[in-house]
Amino acid sequence: MQRDSWPTQEWQTAEPESVGMRPDKLLELDKALRSQYKSINGMVVVRNGYTVFERYNNGFGPGDTHTVASVTKSFTSALIGIAIDAGYIKDVEQKVLDFFPEYSPGAGELHKRTIRIRHLLTMTAPIAWKTGAKGYEPLDRLRRQRDWVMFILTLLGRNGQFGRFQYSSAASHLLSAIITRTTGMCARAFANERLFRPLGMRHIPDHDMKSFSLDNVFGKNVTGWIKDPQGNSTGGWGLCITPRDMARFGFLYVNRGMWDNKQIVSETWVNASTAPNAHGYGYQWWLQEAAYAASGSGGNHIFCVPGKDLVVAIASKPASRPRDRWVLLNRCILPAITD
């Protein structure tokens, strides 16, 4: 796709009509943010490569970072793709235990040797705990472990079924550990070099984890990109970025991995990551008919609608039951498009 400009330094703005959007519908969006979606701290809407709508609430501005929860998973997925492109990882069929030779499954756990990267990416790896409406993932127990990776490997494969979708942030953390094992850099450092810097995103410095308390791992003290006791960046959550940088990442995927005439992540990887399937979940991306999203708890999202050349980035403050952001996209933003 040919672009007049790329937002490596700054996003270019445009009047809605010039990029085929109705200003009256965006006014409705603004009213909705003020009245019904007060937990949204920042939103950026990009059409045809130009910012047409940008709003901040609750005392936040464009330079403020936000903890985006499980949106982190989609970044981790992109880094796996970049690592495969660069030859650090063979492919998604490589077995997970290949990267952790120090772990030896017991006599009754030989099936663990068949778990592959693909299972982690698509949330179809068998895991010991129940998640979803009838269960929970013991992440609080995880944060108390001296070695998160060994703890996850111990529980991986127990009482689970191959191919059954089971959402797991702990499984995503193994992807980050694989990045560390293969590249020699944690996901944060690898992202700074291979993803964030080429896109003009903010560099994320290393931060010491003073403790692994709830606030430091999941709460108000989360900053930069947190890490486990061995220095692996958390693969399933813990990234803090600005809405503008969220939009940059979505824009990369809308452009099939291309950025300013340079292939940052292969088009093959983007296509595989977002290909429709029965679970509605790709390589750490949530899928709908004509869109896909990086999504995190509390209402954090990066919506990508390639057919409309549209990216919507939403950063939210923690909320237990936030209003559905997909509804906001479908009722206020997509109807604004006139071409």
N, C-alpha and C positions, 0 to 999 in steps of 0.2 A: 504494500500500500504506500503510495507516494504522499509525503507530508511536506507542507510549506515550512514547518518548523517543528522542533522537538523540545520538550520541556526539561532538558537536561539542566539548564540553569534556572529558568523561571517558566511558569505556566503563562501562556498568552491568553488573554481574555477576549471574548467576542460577544456582541449583542445576540440574544437568542434567535432573532429572525434571520440573522446572517448564516446560521448553521442549522436552520430548519427546525426551530423550536418556538413554541408559543409563549410569550412572556406572561400572559394571563394565567396559564397553567402553572408556571413557576411561581407566580404570586400566590396561588393556592398552596403550593408546596411550602412557601415561606410561612403562611398562616398556620399550616398544619404543624410545622416545627414549633411554633410559638404556643400553640394551644394543646396539641395532642401528643407531641413527641419531645417533651421538655428534657428528657434524659439524654438527648443527642447533644453532644458537645461541639461537634463539627461535621460539616458535610461539604463535599466537593462534587460537582456534576461536570463531567467533561464530555463534550460532543464534537466529533470530527477533529479532535486534538486540541480544542480550545475550552477553557473554563467558562461556563455560562452561568453557573450558580455556585456561590460559596458563602456559607453562613457559619457563625460560631456563637455558642451560647454558654451560659454558666461560668462566665469569666475567662473562657479560653479564647486563644487567637491562633493564627496560622502557624506560628512557630512552636506551639506547645505539642508535646508528645503525649500519646495516650496508650494505656495498656490495652492491647487489642485481643487478648485471650486467644481463642483457637484460630483466629486469622493467621496466627503464627504457623499453623500446619501447612498452609499453602505456600508460604515462603520456604519452609523446610523441603517441601516437595520440589520446588523449583531448583533448590540447591542439589538435590539428588540428581535431577536431570542434567544440571551443569556438570556435576561430577562424572556422570556417565559420558557426556559429550567429550569431556577432557581425558577420558580413559582411566580415571581413578577407580571407577566401578565398572564391571563388565556389562551388566544389564539388569533388568528388574527380576530376572529369573535366578539370579545368584542367591544362594542360600544364606540365611541370616547368620547361622552359626559359623559360616566361613570367616566372619569378621571378629569372632570372639572365641579363638581357639582355646582360651583358658577355661571356658565353660564346658563341662562334660555332662551331658544328660545321663540320667540314671537308666537302669535296664528297662524300666517301663516307660521311658520317655523318648525312645528312639524316633518317634514321629516328629519331634522338634527339629530333627535334621532336615525335614522336608519343607519347613517354613521358609518362604522366599520374600525378597524385598517387595515384590508385587502384593503379597498378602498384607504387609504393613501399610503400603500406600492406599490400598482399597478398603481397609478396615475389615478384611476377611480372614485375618489370622486368628486361630483359636486362642482364647485367653481364659484365665481362671475365674474371673469375676463377671457378674452380670451387670450390664449397663442399660441405660434407657429407662423407660417408665417403671419397670419392675426391679430395678437394681441401681447400683451406683459403683463408681470406680474408686477404689481406696487411695486416692491421691494424697490424702492426709497421712496415710500410712507410708506412702512412698517417700514423702519429704523427710521422714524421720530416719530413713535408711542411710547407712554409711556409703553404700555403693548402689545407686539407683539401677544401673544397667544390669548388674547381677541379680538384683531383686526381681526386675521385670522378666529376665530370662528364666528365672526359677518358676515364675507363675505362668509364663507363656506356654500355651499348649495344653494345660490341664483342663479337662472337662469341657473343652471347646470343640467346635465343629469347623472344619475347613470349608471355606466358601460362604459361610453364614455371616452377614454383615453384623458387626458388633463394634460400635464406636469406642475408641480407646485412645486417650491422650498419652498413656504410658507406651503404647505401641509406637506412636509417633516419635517418642523420645529415642527409641532405638534407631530411627532413621538419622537423627542428629548424631548419635554415637557412631554410626557407620560413616558419616561425613568426617568426623574427627579421626577415626581409625584409618581412613583411606587417604585423606588429603594432608594430614598432619596439622590441620587447623580446626578449631571449633567452628560450628556453623556461623557464629557471629563474625569471626575473622574472615572466613571464607566468603560470606555474604558481602562484607565490606569491600573485598577485593574483586569479586567476580560478578556481583549483582548491584549493590548499592552505589558504588562509585561510578560505574558506567552509566547508571540512570540518573545521576545527580542527586541521589538520596543522601540524607544525613548520615555521616559516619557514626557508628555506634562504638564508643570506647568500652574497654573492659572495666567491670566494676567488681570489687571484692564482695563476696557474699558474707556479711558479718555473722549471719546465722541463717537457719532454714526454718524460721518461724512462719506462721501463717501469713503475716503481713509481708514478710520478705519474699515469700514464694508465690502467694496468690493475692496479696492485698495492697495496701497503700504505699508500701516501700518498694514495690517492683519498679525497676528502672533499667534502661538500656535493653539488654537481653540477658535475663538471668541464666544461671548455670547450675549444674548439679555439683556434688562434692568433688568429682573427678575433673571438673572443668568443661563438661559437655553442655553446650547451650541447650536449654529446654526445647525439645522438638515440637511439643504440642501446645505450648502457651508461653507467655513471658516476654514477648517482644513489645517494645514501646516505640511507636513512630507517629509522625504527623499525618493528618488526613491527606495532605498534598502528596506525601510519599506513598501513602496507600494507593492514591490515584495513579501515581507513576507505575507502581507494580501492576495494577489492573490494566493500564495502558500498554504495558509490555505484552501482556497476554492477548489483548485485543489485536495487537499487531503481530500475533503468532510468533512471539519471541524475538522480534526484530526491534532494534533501537538505533535510530540515526544511521541506517545502512550497515549496522553490525548485528550479527546474530548472537544475542546474549544467551538464550536457551533455544535449543533446536525446535523448529516447527513440528517435527515428529513428536517431541516430548509434549508440547502444548496440546497437540491433537489427541495424543493418548491420554493426557491428564483430564481432558474435558469431553471425552467421547461418551455418549449416552450408554447407560447400562441399566439393568434391572433394579439396582440398589439406589440409583439416583445420586451416586457418589463416585467421583473419579479418583485421581491421584491426589487426595486431600483437598478436593474441591466439591462443593455441593452443586448438583446439576438440576436444571429445569429445562423446559422444552427449547427455549431460544436464548437461555442465559445460564451463567454459572457464577458461583460466588465463593469467596473466602469468607467464612462466617465464624464469629466468636460469641460467647455468652455475653449477655448484657445488651446485645443489639449492635455489635460491631460487624461491619460488612464491607467487602469490596465486590460490587456487582459489575459483571462484565456482560455486555450485550453486543457481541461482535457484528451481528447483522444490522445494527443501528449505529455502529461506531460510537458506543456509549460506555462510559465508566462512571460509577457512582461510589464514592468512598464515604463511609459513615463511621465516626468514632463516638462512642457513648460512654457515659459514666455507669458504674455497676448498677444493675437493676435486676431484681429477681424475676420479674415477669414483664419485660419490655414489650411494647406494641410491635407487632410483626412488621419488620422493615420491608419485606417482600410486598406487602400491601401498599406501602408508601411508594415503592417503585412502580407497581402496576397501576395505581390509581392517579398518581400525580406526575410522575416523570415520563413514563412511556407514552401516555396520552398527549404530552406536550410536543412530541415529535410529529412533524407535518410531512416529512418525505421518507 
